[in-house]
Amino acid sequence: MKIIKKTKIIATLGPAITGKIFTLADFNDPQNFELVNTAKQNLRKIFKAGVNVIRLNFSHGSYEEQTIRLQLVREVAKEMGIYVSTILDTKGPEIRVCEMEAKEVEIKEGSAIRIYSLEKKIGNATQFSVTDSTGTYNMASDVKVGDTVFVDDGKLDLTVTAVDKEKGIIDTIANNTWSVKENKRINLPNSEYSMPFMSQKDQQDILFAIQNKFDYIAASFVNSASNVREIKKILSENNASHIQIISKIETMAGVNNFEDILEESDSIMVARGDLGLEVPYYDVPRYEKYMIKSCRHKGKTVIVATQMLDSLESKLQPTRAEVTDVFFAVERGTDCTMLSGETANGIEPENAVNVMKNINISSENFFDYDRAIDVYFKQTPFYGEKEGNLAIKIAQLVAPKRVVDNHGFQYSSIVVFTNNVWLVKALSNIRCAAPIFFVTDKKEYATQFGLNYGVFVKVVDNVDQAIANRAQIINEINKTLPDVKKTVTIINDYIER
């Protein structure tokens, strides 16, 4: 049976999709019609391929450039008659390399490298400066002799040999040869960072998210529950508490404080790129599994991100290790898998999306739906409530037969006529074996379920009228499915088959 993908796909926008349209003047210039049209065609392709959510990374690009990308997404989604959710990903408290004397400066293995964190010097083969978004961070406060400093996602490995906290100077030895570029990120494995969580830029970015009606804010480098509360305060003060917060876990402190962070968050992103540089690489799969399980137990959505199909930035075929990685993230029950550089800068974004979609569907075909119902769901806040009891009935009804693998998928859709979001979230959490079409008359829900496993929203003028005309609504939904078998309809507590 052909099935619709239930695990959501997040795609990061960048030049590979939207091209080099950096100003509104460029965007509105008739001479750039073909450039804009190509960007729209690229978006149509990735939406058709299976993208549900668009991520805009505010570590890069101006507000004007991001405004153009957001406008393109919304125009294309409207033209296609679909709902596409949007994420604003904050820069967060990052450390980056300052200006270098050349585009690339080679640092050789065994050479002594001095790092300045208070004084700004032009970088060369023996020294460079680092800074955070405030320009006041003293990295010397957060390292000691023997510590590791990673540059450019760990491509350059430095060992600290001396520290002068007062002057903000760190002396290191290079453990390998690598060419360093300006603005590359610095990681300090196992460090407790002393820089403030919320910078002025992040505050401005959050206000931008509010003004431009983003659905989600992905907060980078969340290390404590108080970090999440800082964002909630800004949202509350601006009447935007409906914007959901995705906490990105990227440090050891984030892992250590995970349960408290989860309580305050709407969603979690297992941000494995930086996490793999901040903790031992062999612990990343363990933490990923732990976070997915915890999110499912708490009824929160979870995203697995970074380097999932990394080779597709430059190739058309994924490695077998990447295929296995994506497959098992879905098998563990993640709500979403995410594409970063694969769609932002890759050679063929549509191909990357199709590859991920095919792996997601393959994993869903082998998913242990019985275990999701009998083991995981019993730990959730839905269990024992009327919505949870109804979710169990539906999930058991649509679950395929299982011996070693699944066969006998009998239902192609679950159509829910309701405004009860708790019921929809319960159905998503229990990981039903058929997609859930949430028919509602609340327009604000249209893009608020972009991350939720298996949930697809259909907004109608009046849900009671839609119930009366449910045969027509169900027929409209079935036309969007690749293979139509049985439909389960839920009206309040009543189940129709």
N, C-alpha and C positions, 0 to 999 in steps of 0.2 A: 504493500500500500504506500502510495506517495503521501507524505505528511508535511504539514506546515511546521517550520522551525519554531520551537517554543523558547529556546534560550536566546535572549536578546543579544544583538550585536551593536556595539558602540564603535563609531568611526571618528577618528580625529581629522579635522580639516586642515589643509595646508596647501601649498602651491601645486601639488600633484593633482588636486581636484579643482580648486578655485583659481588657479593660475596666479599671475603676478599683477593683480589688481589691488593697488595699495591705497588709493585715494578715491574719495567720492567723485572728484573731478574726472578721474580715469573711468570710473564706473558709469558715469552719466554721459561720457563723450561718445557720440554716435560712431566715431572712428573705431571705437573698441567694441563694437557690436559683436563681432565674431568671438572675441575674447570672452565676453560675458556669456554668450550663447554656449560656448564650449564648456564653461564652468557649470552652467545649468544642465547641459547634457551629461556631464560627469556625475552630477548629483542624482539625476534621474537613474543613471545606471547603478549606482551603489544602493539607492533605495529599492530598486527592483530586485537587486541581488540579495537584499536581506538586512540592510541597516535600519535599525529602529531609533537610534539615538545618535546625535551629533555632539562631539566634544570640541570645544574651542579652548586651546591651551594659551593662557594669558602670560606664560613665561616668554612668549614670543609675539611679535606683532603689535601694532598700534591700535588704539581704540577705533580709529577710522577703518583700518583694515578688517578688524573683527566685526564691526558694524556691517560692512559689505558682505562678509561671509554669512552672518546671521540673516541678513535680508535675502540673500540668494537661497538659503535653506528654506525660509518661510514661503518665498514666492514659488519655489518648485514644489514644495509639499502641498500648497494650496492648488496649484495647477494639476497635481496628480490625485487630489482628493484624499490625501492621507495625513495622519498625524505623526509628526516627528518631534521627539523631545530634545531639549538642548541642555548641555552641561557647560558651565563656566568653570574652568580648572584654574585655580589661583597659583601664582608663582610660589608663595609660601616663603618661609625663612631659609632661603638657599644661600650657599657660599659659592662665588664664582671668581674665575681668574680675571684680573684687570687687563689693561692694555698691554699688548706685546709689541716688540719692535718690528716684527714681520707677521705676515698672515699665519705662518707656521714656524715655530722655533723648536729645533731638535734638542732634546735633553738626553744626554747619553748615560748609559748604565755606569754606575760607580761615581758619577760626578756629584759634587757638593752643591746643593740647591738651597738658597736662602729665601724664605717666604716672609713677606711683610704684610701685616694685617692692619696697621695703623697708618703707616707711611705709604704713599702711593708712588711706586717706581715703575718705569717702563720695563716690561719683562724681557729677559734674554736667556741665554743658555745656562746662566748661573743663578738667576733670581727672577722672582715675579711677585706681584702683590695680589691680594684677594680682598673681596668685600662682600657685604650682603646688601639688601635693598636700602638699608638705612645709611650705609656708608660709615658706620661707627663701630662695627663688630670687631672685637679683638680675638681672633682665632687662637692666639697663644694661651688664652685662658682655658681652652678646652682640650689641650693636648699635653702629653708628657713624654719624656724620653722613652723610646722604644715603641711608641704608638705608630700606626700606619696613617698616611694621608693618601687618599686616592684622588687622582685627577682624571677628568674626562671618562666618567663611568668605569674607573678602575684601570684604564688603559695605561696610565702611568702610576707606578707604585713607589711611594717614598716612605722611608723610615726616619722618624724624628730622632735627631742626635743631640739637640740642645734647644732650650726654650728660654726666652727672655720675655716674661709676661708684661713687665713695665713698658718695654719698648715695642711690644707686639711683634717680636721677631722669632721665627722658627727655623732652625737649621735642620736640613735633612740630607739623606743620601738616596740617590735614584737606584732602584732595584732592577730597572730595565730601561731600554731606549724607547722614546716616544716623542712625537712632535706635538707641542702644546699650542693651542689656539686661544685667543681672547674669548672670554665669556663661558668657557667650559666649567662644568660643575665640579665642586670639591666635596668629597665625602670623608667623614671621620668615623670609622667603624667603632661601635660601642661607646661613642661619646655622648655625654649629656650636654647638649648644646645650650649655651648661655644667652644666645640672641633672643630677642622678643619674638613671639609667635606672629603677632599681627603688625605688619608694616603699614605705612601710609598707602603704598601701592595696593596692598591687599584690600584695605578699606575702600579705596576708590574702585577696585574691581568688583567688590561685593555690591557697592552702590550702582555700578554699571549693570550688574546682573538684575538688580531690582528694577531699574529704569527700563531695561530691555526685556523684562518678563521671561528670564530663564527659568527652567523647571528645577534645575539642580545646581548646587555649588559644590564642586569637588575641592576640598580643602587640603592643600599639600602639607606634608610633614606634621600631621596631628600627633602630638605626644602625650596629651592628657585630656580629660573630660572638660577641664576649664578652657582649653583651646576652642572646643566646640561651643561652649557657652558664650565665648566672645563673639562668635559669628551669630549665634541666636539673638544676642542683644542687639546687634546692628539690624538684623531682619525685623525684630519686634518693634524697634524704634521707628522703622520705616514701613510698618503695616505689611510686611512681606513674610510672615511666619509660615506661609504656605510653601515657600521655596524649600525644597528638601536638601539636607546637608549630607554629602558623601564624605566620610572621613578617610583619607588616604593613609594607610599604615606603611611607613617607609623607614622607621628607625627602631632600635631596640627598645627605646622608651615607649614608643607606640605599641609594641608587642607586650611589654610589661604591664602597661596600663590599659590593655585592650578591652577588658570587660567593662570598665568604667566608661571608656570612649564609646563602646557599643550602646550602652544605655542612653547616651545623649544624642546619638546619631540616628539618621533615617536609613543610612546605607553605609557599607564599608567597601573600599577599594583595596584589594590586595595588590599594592603597587610594587611589584617584584623587582623592578629595575633598581631603584635606590635601596630597597630593602636588602637585596642581595649584596650590596656594597657595605651596608651598615651592620649586618649580622653574618655569621658564617654561611657561605653559599649552600652548604649541605643541609642547613636548617630551614631554608626557604620553603621547600615542599611541605615540611611538617607544619610550619606556621600557616601556610595556605590552607591546608586541610583543616586545621584547628579553627581558623577564622570562618571558613565556609560553614562548618558544623555549628559554630556558635551563632552565626547569623540566622541559620535555618531554625535553630532552637528558639531564638528570640523573635522570630517573625520579621526580621529585617532583610532587606535585599543586599546582595553581595556581588561584586564585580571582580573578576580575575583579569589583571592587566599587565602589560609590558612584555615585549619580546615574545609574544605568543607565536607569531609567524614572522619573526624578524628577518629571515632570509628573503622574504618576498619584497623587501625594499629594493633588491637588485636582481631577483630571480623570479621565475614564474612557478616553479615547483617548490613546495615546502620540504624541509628535511623530515625524515621519519620521526625524529625526536620531537619536532614541533607538532606534528600530527598527534602523537601520543599525548603530549602536554595538553593540547586543547581538548582532546577526547576525555581525559581523566578529570579535567576541571569541570566539564559538563557532567560526567559520571558522578562526581562528588556533590552535584546539585547547585552549582553556581547559577545565579540569575542571568548574568551577562558575561560575555567574553569581549575583550576590547582590542581594537587595532589602533596603534599609535603611528610610528613612522611608516608603517606599511601603507596607510592611506594618505598620510600627510605629505610624504616625500617619496613614496615608492614608485616603481616604474609602471605599475598597472593596478591601481586601487580596486577596480571592479573585480579583477581576478582574486585579489586578497580576500575580498568579502565573500566571493563564491567559494573559495577554499575553506574559509572558516564556517560558512553555512553548511557545507557538505559534511564537515567533521562534526559539527553540532548535531545535525540530524542523525548521523550514524550513531553517535553516542546516545542520543535520546531513544533510538530504536532498541538499544541494549540496556537502558536505564532500569534500575531495580525499583519499580513503582511500588511493589508490595512493602519493601523495607521503608520507603518514604512514608507510607500510610501507617504501618504497624510499629515503627521504631521512632523515626524522627518527629512525626507530627504530635506524638504523645508528649513531647517536651515543650511544645509551643504554647503561647498564650491563647491560641484559638481552641485548644483541646478542652472539651467539657462544656463549651458554650454552644448555643444553638447553631451559630454559623459554622463552628467547627464540626458539629455532628452532621450537618448537611454536607459539608465538604468531604467528610469521610464516605458518606453514601455515594456521592458523585464520583469520587476517585476510585472507589471499589467497583463501581459500575463500568467505568470506561477503561479500567486497567486491563492490559492484554494478558493472555495466558503466558505463564513463564515456567520453563523447566530449567534449561541452562541459559537460553536467550529468549527474547520475547517473540511471540507470534500471535496472530489473531487480533490485531488492532481493529475493533469493530466500530469505533466512534470517531468521526472526523471533526466534530465541533461540540462545544458546550456553550450555549447561549444563555446569558444571565440578564434578565430584565430587572434592574434594581438601581437604587442609589445608595445601597448599603456597601460602603467600601470595605468594611471589615469582612464581609462575606467574600468579596472578590480577592482580598489579600489572603484569606484562608485557603481559597481554591488554588491560588498561585503557590502558596507555601507548601501545600501537600503534594505539589508536582504532579498534577493531573496528566494523564496520557493523551489528552486532546487539548487543543487550544481553547482558551476561554474568551468568548466575545462578550464584552461588558457593554450592555445597551443601557444608556443613561441619558437623562435630559439636563445634567449638570455640565455645562460647557467647560467649566474649570477643570474637569477630570480628563479632558481630551488628551493632554500630554503629560499628565501626572503619574501615569503607570508605564512609562517607557522602560523602566528597569525591571518591572515585575515579570517573572517567568510566566510565559504562556498567555499573558493578558493583552488583548487587543480591544481598544475602545471604539464604540460606535455611538456618536452623539445624535439624539433625536430631539424633536421639538417637545414631545410630551411622552414620558415613559408609559403612562397608562394607555394612551392611544396606540403606542407601539405594541403593547401587550395584546390589545384587541386585534391589531393587524400583524400578529407575530409570524404568520405563515409567509407574508410578503417579506418581512425583515429577515427571516431565516433563509429564504430563497436568495435574497441579496447577498447575505454572508456566504452562502454555499457557492455562489458564483465566483468568489475570490479564492476558493480552495482548489488545490491540485487534484484532489480525489475525494468524492463525496460518498460517505456511507451514512451511518446513523447520526442523528443530532439529539443531544440532551438539552432540554429547555428547563430553566429554573425561573419560576415566578414566585417571589417571596419564599415560602417554605414548600412550595408545591413543585414536584418534578414531573415533567412530561417527556415521553420518549416516542 
